[in-house]
């Protein structure tokens, strides 16, 4: 039984390896300004999905790094906002709807810093965004529920499979919505085409009758 479970795990992990996994970790330098524009990193996420953001800010003197987590809705809903993050900060949110989640950072110059020095200030940001199954701490679950290593891997596998099924369901809903939109557009185009044909035919008949009446008034035809 144990060998069968291991074989099943190897098989499923092989299938999962074929699925492209998004890279959520990024390291970059963020310039400090008096009035800095936000630098946002966007990741797609489904509704009611756990998102954990880990931001590690390198040593930055005379600088203040603020972080804000927003979504891609027209209202730009703000899930979380924090000023002056330092060293490693770990933030967790749960999404409200389908779309993208943006992690936006601003690096402010603080204090009385000469312009030539302020223009050279920057902070190194190490940003890691875990979404869905990647955000779950399975080690903590294993310790809490006294799970074996095999049971922990099975629990992790269950979360990843559920995430894939949710993604497929989301793609199915999008396909149905696009199909409905295409059908509706096709019907409208057909209706417009028929209306154009009927209008042109009516205009042609009116022109013929108008010309016939005109020629009769001029005694050009009987």
C-alpha positions as CSV (number, residue, x, y, z in Angstrom):
1,X,0.0,0.0,0.0
2,X,2.8,2.3,0.9
3,X,4.6,1.6,-2.4
4,X,1.4,2.2,-4.3
5,X,0.9,5.6,-2.7
6,X,4.5,6.6,-3.5
7,X,4.1,5.5,-7.1
8,X,0.9,7.6,-7.3
9,X,2.7,10.6,-5.9
10,X,5.5,10.3,-8.4
11,X,3.0,10.0,-11.2
12,X,1.0,13.0,-10.1
13,X,4.0,15.2,-9.4
14,X,5.3,14.3,-12.9
15,X,2.0,15.6,-14.3
16,X,2.2,18.7,-12.2
17,X,5.8,19.3,-13.4
18,X,4.4,19.7,-16.9
19,X,2.2,22.5,-15.8
20,X,4.0,25.9,-16.1
21,X,4.4,27.5,-12.6
22,X,4.4,31.3,-12.3
23,X,7.5,32.9,-10.7
24,X,6.4,35.1,-7.9
25,X,9.8,36.0,-6.4
26,X,11.6,39.1,-7.7
27,X,14.5,41.3,-6.6
28,X,15.0,44.8,-7.7
29,X,16.3,48.3,-6.8
30,X,13.8,51.0,-5.9
31,X,15.0,54.6,-6.3
32,X,14.2,57.0,-3.5
33,X,12.4,60.3,-4.4
34,X,10.7,63.1,-2.6
35,X,7.4,62.3,-4.3
36,X,7.9,58.8,-5.7
37,X,5.5,57.0,-8.1
38,X,4.4,53.6,-7.0
39,X,6.2,50.5,-8.5
40,X,3.6,47.7,-8.7
41,X,4.1,44.0,-9.2
42,X,0.9,42.3,-10.4
43,X,-0.1,38.6,-10.1
44,X,-3.3,36.9,-11.2
45,X,-5.5,35.5,-8.4
46,X,-8.9,33.9,-8.0
47,X,-11.6,35.0,-5.6
48,X,-11.2,34.0,-1.9
49,X,-7.6,33.1,-2.4
50,X,-4.9,33.4,0.2
51,X,-2.0,35.7,-0.8
52,X,1.1,36.1,1.3
53,X,3.6,38.9,0.5
54,X,7.1,38.7,1.9
55,X,9.0,41.9,1.4
56,X,12.7,42.1,2.5
57,X,14.1,45.7,2.4
58,X,17.8,46.1,2.4
59,X,19.6,48.6,4.5
60,X,18.3,52.1,3.4
61,X,19.4,55.2,5.2
62,X,17.3,58.4,4.9
63,X,14.6,56.4,3.2
64,X,11.1,55.2,4.0
65,X,9.6,52.3,2.0
66,X,5.8,52.1,2.0
67,X,3.9,49.1,0.8
68,X,0.3,48.8,-0.4
69,X,-1.6,45.8,-1.7
70,X,-4.4,46.6,-4.1
71,X,-6.5,44.8,-6.8
72,X,-7.1,45.5,-10.4
73,X,-10.8,46.6,-10.1
74,X,-11.7,50.1,-11.3
75,X,-12.1,51.1,-7.7
76,X,-8.5,49.9,-6.9
77,X,-9.6,48.4,-3.6
78,X,-6.8,48.6,-1.0
79,X,-6.4,45.3,0.9
80,X,-3.6,46.5,3.1
81,X,-1.3,49.5,3.5
82,X,1.8,49.8,5.7
83,X,4.3,52.6,6.1
84,X,8.0,52.3,6.8
85,X,8.6,48.6,6.3
86,X,12.1,47.5,7.3
87,X,14.0,44.2,7.1
88,X,11.6,41.4,6.4
89,X,7.8,42.1,6.5
90,X,5.2,39.4,6.0
91,X,1.7,40.4,4.9
92,X,-1.3,38.2,4.3
93,X,-4.6,39.0,2.6
94,X,-7.6,37.1,1.1
95,X,-8.8,38.3,-2.3
96,X,-12.4,39.4,-2.8
97,X,-12.8,38.6,-6.5
98,X,-11.3,37.4,-9.7
99,X,-8.5,39.6,-11.2
100,X,-5.0,40.7,-10.4
101,X,-3.4,41.6,-7.1
102,X,-0.8,44.4,-7.1
103,X,1.9,44.9,-4.6
104,X,2.8,48.6,-4.8
105,X,5.9,50.1,-3.2
106,X,7.1,53.7,-2.8
107,X,10.5,54.8,-1.6
108,X,10.5,58.2,0.0
109,X,13.6,60.4,0.8
110,X,13.5,61.4,4.4
111,X,15.3,64.1,6.3
112,X,17.5,66.9,5.1
113,X,19.4,65.2,2.3
114,X,21.3,67.2,-0.3
115,X,19.9,66.9,-3.8
116,X,23.0,65.3,-5.3
117,X,23.0,62.6,-2.5
118,X,19.2,62.1,-2.6
119,X,19.3,61.3,-6.4
120,X,21.6,58.4,-5.6
121,X,19.6,56.9,-2.8
122,X,17.9,53.5,-3.5
123,X,16.8,50.4,-1.6
124,X,17.1,46.8,-2.7
125,X,13.7,45.0,-2.4
126,X,13.4,41.2,-2.3
127,X,9.8,40.5,-2.9
128,X,8.1,37.1,-2.8
129,X,4.4,36.7,-3.5
130,X,2.8,33.3,-2.7
131,X,-0.7,32.6,-3.9
132,X,-3.2,29.8,-3.2
133,X,-1.6,26.5,-2.4
134,X,1.9,28.1,-2.4
135,X,0.8,30.4,0.5
136,X,-0.2,27.5,2.8
137,X,2.3,26.6,5.5
138,X,2.0,22.8,5.4
139,X,4.8,22.3,8.0
140,X,2.6,24.2,10.5
141,X,-0.4,22.1,9.5
142,X,1.7,18.9,9.9
143,X,2.8,19.9,13.4
144,X,-0.7,20.9,14.4
145,X,-2.4,17.7,13.1
146,X,0.6,15.4,13.7
147,X,0.8,14.4,10.1
148,X,3.4,12.1,8.6
149,X,5.7,13.3,5.8
150,X,3.6,11.3,3.3
151,X,0.3,12.7,4.6
152,X,1.8,16.2,4.4
153,X,2.8,15.7,0.8
154,X,-0.7,14.3,0.1
155,X,-2.3,17.4,1.7
156,X,0.0,19.7,-0.3
157,X,-0.8,17.7,-3.5
158,X,-4.6,18.0,-2.7
159,X,-4.2,21.8,-2.5
160,X,-2.3,22.0,-5.8
161,X,-4.8,19.8,-7.6
162,X,-7.7,21.8,-6.2
163,X,-6.0,25.0,-7.5
164,X,-5.6,23.4,-11.0
165,X,-9.3,22.4,-11.0
166,X,-10.3,26.0,-9.9
167,X,-8.2,27.3,-12.8
168,X,-9.8,25.0,-15.2
169,X,-13.3,26.0,-13.9
170,X,-12.4,29.6,-14.3
171,X,-11.2,29.1,-17.9
172,X,-14.5,27.2,-18.6
173,X,-16.5,30.1,-17.2
174,X,-14.5,32.6,-19.3
175,X,-15.0,30.4,-22.4
176,X,-18.8,30.3,-21.8
177,X,-18.9,34.1,-21.3
178,X,-16.9,34.7,-24.5
179,X,-19.1,32.2,-26.4
180,X,-22.2,34.1,-25.2
181,X,-20.7,37.4,-26.2
182,X,-19.8,36.1,-29.6
183,X,-23.3,34.7,-30.1
184,X,-24.9,38.0,-29.0
185,X,-22.6,40.0,-31.3
186,X,-23.4,37.7,-34.2
187,X,-27.1,38.1,-33.7
188,X,-26.7,41.9,-33.6
189,X,-24.6,41.9,-36.7
190,X,-27.2,39.8,-38.5
191,X,-30.0,42.1,-37.4
192,X,-28.1,45.1,-38.5
193,X,-27.4,43.5,-41.9
194,X,-31.1,42.7,-42.4
195,X,-32.1,46.2,-41.3
196,X,-29.6,47.6,-43.9
197,X,-31.0,45.4,-46.6
198,X,-34.6,46.3,-45.9
199,X,-33.7,50.0,-45.6
200,X,-31.9,49.9,-49.0
201,X,-34.7,48.0,-50.6
202,X,-37.3,50.5,-49.3
203,X,-35.2,53.4,-50.4
204,X,-34.9,51.8,-53.9
205,X,-38.6,51.3,-54.2
206,X,-39.2,54.9,-53.0
207,X,-36.7,56.3,-55.6
208,X,-38.4,54.3,-58.4
209,X,-41.9,55.6,-57.4
210,X,-40.6,59.1,-57.0
211,X,-38.9,59.1,-60.4
212,X,-42.0,57.5,-62.0
213,X,-44.2,60.2,-60.6
214,X,-41.7,62.9,-61.7
215,X,-41.5,61.6,-65.3
216,X,-45.3,61.4,-65.4
217,X,-45.5,65.1,-64.4
218,X,-43.1,66.0,-67.1
219,X,-45.1,63.8,-69.6
220,X,-42.0,61.8,-70.3
221,X,-43.8,58.5,-69.7
222,X,-47.5,57.5,-69.8
